[in-house]
Amino acid sequence: MTAVPVAARRLRELAGRPSPAPAPAAAAPERCDLCAEPVPAGHRHLLDLADGAALCSCRTCALLFDHREAGGRHYRLLPTRRIRLAGHRIDDLLWAALGVPVGLAFFVRDGTSGRTAVSYPSPLGAVRSTVDPDVWAELASALPGSARPADDVEALLVNRALEPHEHWIVPLDDCYRLVAVVRAHWKGLTGGREAWSRIASFFAEPVPSAPAPDDPWEAT
């Protein structure tokens, strides 16, 4: 019997093995939507006032638009403050007058028109409608003065779907994250256990401390 050279035998063994699974492709880094520079996790966002989109922002662009006048009526830097309105409640009659058919919604006032819109997450995205000005005035008058949401960039986020009811002043991109959670995980008519578990986790996230006054990432 003719001996098979070691090198040839080794090649045959390798040829008989299944090919190794390709290494997963590295995820493309997120980039600034204005200048295309890579952005780190936890980067800031700019609001495009023309269409309401939240744009990823690098540090340089965030600094550029950290004053209201810098972006004109095009871009605004979304702030970072999150305030839980402990003990605050919206009574059932006032909530009914708002015409919101669900218990999870956020309210944003347009700085130009003065109109307030309410949006609520759904499996298809955010459903939006306009709030009666008199009803919104009554609701807003009950908010602590320092906790009024800033026009365009902050929202009053209300969670009456879970007990205890929660009321927050949050940056608008937080609301967009909540919409994404609902859209990705909602099942059937009632949402399902996973969706509600993720909604509960969203509201249980630690609230970051307010940035120091000299923090260049803080909106003014």
Phi, psi and chi 1 to 4 in degrees:
 res  aa     phi    psi   chi1   chi2   chi3   chi4
   1 MET       -  134.3  178.3  179.6  -63.3      -
   2 THR   -79.8  129.8  -55.7      -      -      -
   3 ALA   -71.0  137.6      -      -      -      -
   4 VAL   -87.6  123.2  178.1      -      -      -
   5 PRO   -53.8  144.9  -21.9   31.7      -      -
   6 VAL   -56.5  -42.9  173.7      -      -      -
   7 ALA   -62.1  -42.1      -      -      -      -
   8 ALA   -67.8  -39.9      -      -      -      -
   9 ARG   -62.6  -40.5 -174.1  167.0   61.7 -110.7
  10 ARG   -64.1  -38.9 -179.8   61.1  178.6  155.1
  11 LEU   -64.3  -39.2  -71.8  173.6      -      -
  12 ARG   -65.4  -39.8  -70.8  178.0 -175.7  175.2
  13 GLU   -62.0  -43.6  -70.0  173.2   -3.9      -
  14 LEU   -65.3  -38.3  -68.2  174.4      -      -
  15 ALA   -64.8  -29.6      -      -      -      -
  16 GLY   -81.4  -10.5      -      -      -      -
  17 ARG   -82.7  146.1  -68.5 -177.8 -177.7  178.0
  18 PRO   -65.1  147.6   22.4  -32.2      -      -
  19 SER   -65.5  138.3  -59.6      -      -      -
  20 PRO   -64.2  146.1   23.7  -32.9      -      -
  21 ALA   -62.8  138.3      -      -      -      -
  22 PRO   -63.6  144.7   22.0  -31.6      -      -
  23 ALA   -64.5  138.8      -      -      -      -
  24 PRO   -61.0  138.9   20.1  -30.8      -      -
  25 ALA   -67.0  138.6      -      -      -      -
  26 ALA   -65.2  136.4      -      -      -      -
  27 ALA   -63.6  136.0      -      -      -      -
  28 ALA   -64.5  135.2      -      -      -      -
  29 PRO   -65.7  145.9   25.3  -33.8      -      -
  30 GLU   -67.3  147.7  -74.0 -168.6  -80.1      -
  31 ARG  -129.1  155.1  -66.5 -174.9  176.3  -85.4
  32 CYS   -62.9  131.9  175.4      -      -      -
  33 ASP   -75.4   -7.6  -74.1  -49.0      -      -
  34 LEU  -100.1  -44.3  -91.8   65.4      -      -
  35 CYS  -119.3   -2.0   69.6      -      -      -
  36 ALA    71.0   12.3      -      -      -      -
  37 GLU   -72.5  144.6  -76.9  -65.0  -49.6      -
  38 PRO   -59.9  145.0  -21.6   32.8      -      -
  39 VAL  -122.9  144.6  -66.6      -      -      -
  40 PRO   -79.6  169.7   31.7  -36.0      -      -
  41 ALA   -62.1  145.7      -      -      -      -
  42 GLY    78.0   17.8      -      -      -      -
  43 HIS   -70.3  163.0   55.7  -91.0      -      -
  44 ARG   -81.8  169.1  -62.1  -71.3  -66.5  -83.9
  45 HIS  -128.7  149.2  -69.2   93.8      -      -
  46 LEU  -108.1  143.5  -64.8  168.4      -      -
  47 LEU   -96.2  124.0  177.8   68.4      -      -
  48 ASP   -83.3  106.9 -173.7  -23.5      -      -
  49 LEU   -67.0  -18.8  -67.7  165.1      -      -
  50 ALA   -69.7  -37.9      -      -      -      -
  51 ASP  -130.9    3.6   59.4   12.2      -      -
  52 GLY    78.5    9.6      -      -      -      -
  53 ALA   -79.0  143.5      -      -      -      -
  54 ALA   -95.0  123.2      -      -      -      -
  55 LEU  -107.7  136.1  -51.1  176.9      -      -
  56 CYS   -63.7  141.1  -64.7      -      -      -
  57 SER  -132.2  134.0  175.3      -      -      -
  58 CYS   -76.2  171.8   67.8      -      -      -
  59 ARG   -61.3  -41.7 -174.0  179.7 -178.0   87.3
  60 THR   -62.9  -46.1  -60.1      -      -      -
  61 CYS   -68.8  -34.5  -69.7      -      -      -
  62 ALA   -62.8  -42.7      -      -      -      -
  63 LEU   -64.7  -35.9  -70.3  171.7      -      -
  64 LEU   -63.5  -36.8  177.5   63.9      -      -
  65 PHE  -107.1   22.7  -68.8  104.2      -      -
  66 ASP   -83.3    5.5   72.8  -13.1      -      -
  67 HIS  -119.6  139.7  -66.2  -79.5      -      -
  68 ARG   -54.6  -37.6 -174.2 -174.3 -175.8  102.2
  69 GLU   -70.4  -24.5  -63.6   79.5    7.3      -
  70 ALA   -64.4  -37.7      -      -      -      -
  71 GLY   -93.1   -1.6      -      -      -      -
  72 GLY    56.5 -135.0      -      -      -      -
  73 ARG  -104.4   32.5  -79.0  -62.4  -58.6  171.3
  74 HIS  -114.6  -58.1 -162.3  171.8      -      -
  75 TYR  -121.9  142.8  -61.3  117.0      -      -
  76 ARG  -133.3  136.9  -70.9  -83.0  -56.0  -79.1
  77 LEU   -74.5  127.3 -179.1   65.3      -      -
  78 LEU   -74.2  134.4  -68.7  176.0      -      -
  79 PRO   -73.6 -179.0   26.3  -32.9      -      -
  80 THR  -118.7   -7.3   59.5      -      -      -
  81 ARG   -72.4  145.0   71.2  168.9 -175.6  160.3
  82 ARG  -134.9  119.8  -64.4  168.3  177.2   86.3
  83 ILE  -122.0  120.6  -56.9  174.0      -      -
  84 ARG   -87.4  126.1 -176.5  176.2 -175.5  177.8
  85 LEU   -88.7   77.5  -54.5  179.6      -      -
  86 ALA   -61.0  132.2      -      -      -      -
  87 GLY    82.7   -7.1      -      -      -      -
  88 HIS   -81.2  139.9 -176.5   74.1      -      -
  89 ARG  -138.9  148.4  -71.2 -173.4   69.1   88.7
  90 ILE  -105.4  121.3  -59.8  173.4      -      -
  91 ASP   -69.5  160.9   66.6   56.6      -      -
  92 ASP   -62.0  -37.3  -66.7  -17.7      -      -
  93 LEU   -66.2  -43.0  -71.8  176.7      -      -
  94 LEU   -65.9  -40.0 -178.7   56.0      -      -
  95 TRP   -62.6  -41.5 -173.3 -102.4      -      -
  96 ALA   -62.7  -37.5      -      -      -      -
  97 ALA   -66.9  -24.1      -      -      -      -
  98 LEU   -70.9  -20.6  -70.7  166.2      -      -
  99 GLY    74.2   24.6      -      -      -      -
 100 VAL   -92.5  119.8 -177.9      -      -      -
 101 PRO   -83.0   -0.9   30.8  -35.0      -      -
 102 VAL  -128.5  173.2  -64.3      -      -      -
 103 GLY  -100.6    9.4      -      -      -      -
 104 LEU  -131.3  112.0 -168.9   61.0      -      -
 105 ALA  -157.5  161.8      -      -      -      -
 106 PHE  -136.7  147.1   55.9   94.2      -      -
 107 PHE  -118.4  132.4  -59.0   81.6      -      -
 108 VAL  -133.6  131.4 -178.3      -      -      -
 109 ARG   -97.2  129.5 -176.0  177.7 -176.1  -85.9
 110 ASP   -78.1  123.9 -175.8  -79.2      -      -
 111 GLY   -70.5  -21.6      -      -      -      -
 112 THR   -87.5  -50.6  -61.2      -      -      -
 113 SER   -85.3  -23.0   68.0      -      -      -
 114 GLY    80.2   -1.7      -      -      -      -
 115 ARG   -81.5  148.8  -68.1 -169.1  -64.6  -91.7
 116 THR  -110.6  132.4  -61.6      -      -      -
 117 ALA  -110.0  145.0      -      -      -      -
 118 VAL  -113.3  136.9   57.7      -      -      -
 119 SER  -129.3  147.8  -58.4      -      -      -
 120 TYR  -138.6  142.9   49.5   91.8      -      -
 121 PRO   -66.4  145.6  -16.9   30.6      -      -
 122 SER  -147.3  169.1   81.2      -      -      -
 123 PRO   -60.6  -17.9  -23.8   34.3      -      -
 124 LEU  -102.0    3.8  -60.9  178.3      -      -
 125 GLY   119.6 -155.0      -      -      -      -
 126 ALA   -91.5  127.7      -      -      -      -
 127 VAL   -94.7  129.7  178.6      -      -      -
 128 ARG  -125.3  141.6 -176.0  175.7 -178.6  -86.6
 129 SER  -150.2  169.4   61.7      -      -      -
 130 THR   -96.9  141.9  -58.2      -      -      -
 131 VAL   -93.1  140.8  176.2      -      -      -
 132 ASP   -57.5  127.2 -178.8  -79.5      -      -
 133 PRO   -56.8  -38.7  -23.8   33.3      -      -
 134 ASP   -67.8  -37.8  -66.8  -26.5      -      -
 135 VAL   -68.6  -41.9  177.4      -      -      -
 136 TRP   -64.2  -39.4  171.4 -108.6      -      -
 137 ALA   -60.3  -40.3      -      -      -      -
 138 GLU   -65.9  -42.6 -178.1  179.4   -8.0      -
 139 LEU   -66.3  -45.4 -172.0  154.9      -      -
 140 ALA   -67.3  -32.3      -      -      -      -
 141 SER   -65.7  -22.3   66.7      -      -      -
 142 ALA   -86.1   -8.4      -      -      -      -
 143 LEU   -79.1  145.8  -62.2  175.2      -      -
 144 PRO   -57.8  140.1  -20.4   30.7      -      -
 145 GLY   -55.7  -39.4      -      -      -      -
 146 SER   -75.3  -11.5   61.0      -      -      -
 147 ALA  -105.8   12.5      -      -      -      -
 148 ARG   -66.7  132.2  -60.8  -73.2  177.8   87.8
 149 PRO   -67.4  137.6   21.2  -29.9      -      -
 150 ALA   -67.9  141.6      -      -      -      -
 151 ASP   -54.9  140.5  -69.9   -9.8      -      -
 152 ASP    75.3  -43.6  -57.5  -46.3      -      -
 153 VAL  -106.4  -13.2  -66.3      -      -      -
 154 GLU  -124.3  160.2  -71.7 -174.5  -38.3      -
 155 ALA  -135.1  150.6      -      -      -      -
 156 LEU   -88.0  112.5  169.6   63.6      -      -
 157 LEU  -102.3  123.8  174.8   60.4      -      -
 158 VAL  -119.5  131.2  179.4      -      -      -
 159 ASN  -123.0   97.0  178.4   14.3      -      -
 160 ARG  -102.8    2.3  -67.4  167.0   54.3   91.5
 161 ALA   -79.8  -23.2      -      -      -      -
 162 LEU  -124.0  147.4  -59.8  172.5      -      -
 163 GLU   -95.7  141.7  -70.4  -71.7  -11.5      -
 164 PRO   -75.2  155.8   29.8  -35.1      -      -
 165 HIS   -60.5  144.9  -66.5  178.1      -      -
 166 GLU  -127.0  144.8  -65.1 -170.3   60.9      -
 167 HIS  -134.0  127.5  -55.8   78.4      -      -
 168 TRP  -133.7  150.2  -68.7   77.4      -      -
 169 ILE  -103.3  119.1  -55.7  -60.9      -      -
 170 VAL  -136.6  158.1  -63.1      -      -      -
 171 PRO   -65.9  151.6   19.1  -28.0      -      -
 172 LEU   -61.7  -30.4 -168.7   55.7      -      -
 173 ASP   -67.3  -25.2   47.9   -8.8      -      -
 174 ASP   -62.0  -41.2  -84.2   10.4      -      -
 175 CYS   -64.2  -38.6  -60.4      -      -      -
 176 TYR   -64.5  -36.7  -69.7  171.0      -      -
 177 ARG   -63.8  -40.0  -73.3 -164.0  -58.6  115.0
 178 LEU   -65.7  -39.9 -179.5   58.1      -      -
 179 VAL   -59.1  -41.5  169.9      -      -      -
 180 ALA   -65.4  -37.2      -      -      -      -
 181 VAL   -62.0  -47.9  166.7      -      -      -
 182 VAL   -64.6  -44.4  171.6      -      -      -
 183 ARG   -63.3  -35.8 -173.8  170.2 -173.7  177.3
 184 ALA   -79.0  -28.3      -      -      -      -
 185 HIS  -120.8   -5.2  -59.9  -72.0      -      -
 186 TRP   -69.2  133.3 -166.2  -88.6      -      -
 187 LYS  -127.5  132.9  -55.0  -65.8 -177.2 -174.2
 188 GLY    64.9 -154.4      -      -      -      -
 189 LEU   -82.4  -30.8  -65.1  176.2      -      -
 190 THR  -103.3   -4.9   59.3      -      -      -
 191 GLY   102.5  -42.8      -      -      -      -
 192 GLY    90.7  161.4      -      -      -      -
 193 ARG   -61.8  -42.3 -179.3  176.5  -61.1  176.6
 194 GLU   -64.2  -43.3 -178.1 -178.3    4.3      -
 195 ALA   -61.1  -45.7      -      -      -      -
 196 TRP   -70.1  -31.6  -75.1  109.5      -      -
 197 SER   -64.4  -40.1  174.0      -      -      -
 198 ARG   -71.8  -34.9  -71.0 -179.9  180.0  -90.3
 199 ILE   -64.0  -44.3  -68.6  169.6      -      -
 200 ALA   -61.6  -39.2      -      -      -      -
 201 SER   -66.3  -36.1  -64.1      -      -      -
 202 PHE   -59.2  -45.7  175.2   92.4      -      -
 203 PHE   -76.6  -15.5  -77.7   95.9      -      -
 204 ALA   -90.8   -4.0      -      -      -      -
 205 GLU   -60.0  142.8  -68.2  174.3   -0.9      -
 206 PRO   -60.1  138.8  -19.0   30.0      -      -
 207 VAL   -89.5  120.8  178.4      -      -      -
 208 PRO   -67.0  150.1   23.5  -31.7      -      -
 209 SER   -66.5  154.7  -60.2      -      -      -
 210 ALA   -64.2  138.3      -      -      -      -
 211 PRO   -61.2  153.2  -18.8   30.3      -      -
 212 ALA   -63.4  154.3      -      -      -      -
 213 PRO   -55.9  -29.3  -24.3   33.4      -      -
 214 ASP   -95.8   11.3   59.5  -10.9      -      -
 215 ASP   -69.5  115.5 -174.8  -12.5      -      -
 216 PRO   -69.1   -8.7   27.5  -35.9      -      -
 217 TRP   -87.3  -10.3  -77.4   86.9      -      -
 218 GLU   -80.5  136.1  171.7   62.4  -12.7      -
 219 ALA   -74.1  151.0      -      -      -      -
 220 THR  -118.6      -   56.2      -      -      -
